[in-house]
Amino acid sequence: MKYKLTPSEALARLPGPRTPDWPDGEFFVTLMAHGTMSVEYYAPRGADPQTPHDQDELYFIHTGRGELRIAGERFAFSAGDCFFVPARVEHRVETFSPDFGTWVVFWGPQGGEA
C-alpha cells in the first residue's frame, strides 16, 4: 500500500497514454487507491475536456491560478484552495495558468453520498 505521494512523482508520469478522448495523452494519473477512494493528479494543458464523474470529488489546488466552474458558477482559485464537486455535477477548469496542477480525491458510491 502506498502511504505518501509527491507532485514530482505525478508529473513524471504525465502526459499519460493517448486515447480518443485524450489525443495528446491523458493529463491525469491515478497514484493511490483504496476501497472507493482514489487520488489523482490532474494537469491539463490548453483546455479542460473533462466530463462529470460518478463519484464525489475534492480538488486541492497545488499550483497555478484560474477559474473552476461548478454547476454553472465560477470560482477563482490559486494554490492552496480546496473545492468539493458532487458526483455527476458539470464542472470544468477554465482560464488556467500554464503551471496549473491539482490533486483530485474521488470517493464513495456511484452517484455520490446521500
N, C-alpha and C positions, 0 to 999 in steps of 0.2 A: 504494500500500500504506500502511496505517495503522501508525504506529510507537508512538503514545502514546495512552493512554486516561485519562479523568478521571471521577470519580464524578458531577460536575455534568453532564457530557455524557450519562451514562447516565440520571440522574434526570430530565433534561429530556425524555426520550423515554418515560417511564413515567407512567401505565399505557399499554400498547400496545393493539392492536386488540381489540375484543370478539369472542369466539369461543364456541362451545357449551361448551368446557372452561373458558373464562375469561370468564364473563358480565359481570364488572366491568372487563374489559380485562386483557391479559397483564401480569404483574408481572415480566417478564424482557425483556431486549433484547440481541440479538447485536450486538456492537460491533466485532469483529475476527474474521477467519477466514483461514486459510492452510493448504492441504492438508487434513489430517484435523483440525487444531486449530481450535477456535473459543473465543472469550471472550465471556461474557455477564455482565450484571449482573442479579441477582435480588433483588427486594424485595417479597415477598408481604405482603399486609395481611390480618389476621384469622386466616387458616388457610393451610396449605401443601397445595395439591391435587396436587402433582407425583407422577408415577409413575416407576418405574425407567427409566433411559436405556440406550441400546445401546452407548454408549462409556464408557470410564473417565473420571472427572472429579475435579477438585480444587476444593475450596471454600476461598477466602481471605476470612475474615470481615472486612468493612470496618467496619460499625457495629452496635451493639446487643449484646444478650445473649439467651441462650435455650438450648435443647437440640436437638441433632441426633440422630435415631435412625437408626442404620445396622445393617441385618441384625438388628433387634430389640434392639440395645444402645444405651443412651442416653449421650450425651456433652454435658456442659455446654460452652458456648462464650461467648467475648467477642471484641471487636475484636482482630485480630492473629492469631487462631488459624487453623490450616490443617487440612483434613481430606481424606483420599482416600476415594473411593467407587468400588469396582469396577463395571464395566458390569453392568447387569441386576440389581443388588442393591437390594432395597427400602430406601428412605431417605426421611426427611421431617424438616423443621424443625418443632419443637414448642415451645410456650410461649415464644415470642419477643417481644422488646420492640417497641414501635411503630416504633422507628427502625432496625430490622434491615435490613441490606443486605449482600450478599456478591458477590464476583467468583466466577465459575464458569468453569473451563477444561475443555473437552472435548477429547479427542484419541484417536487410534488407531483400529483397525479395529472394525467392528461385533462385539459380544461381548467386547471388551476385549483387552488384550495377554496373551499366554501367560505 
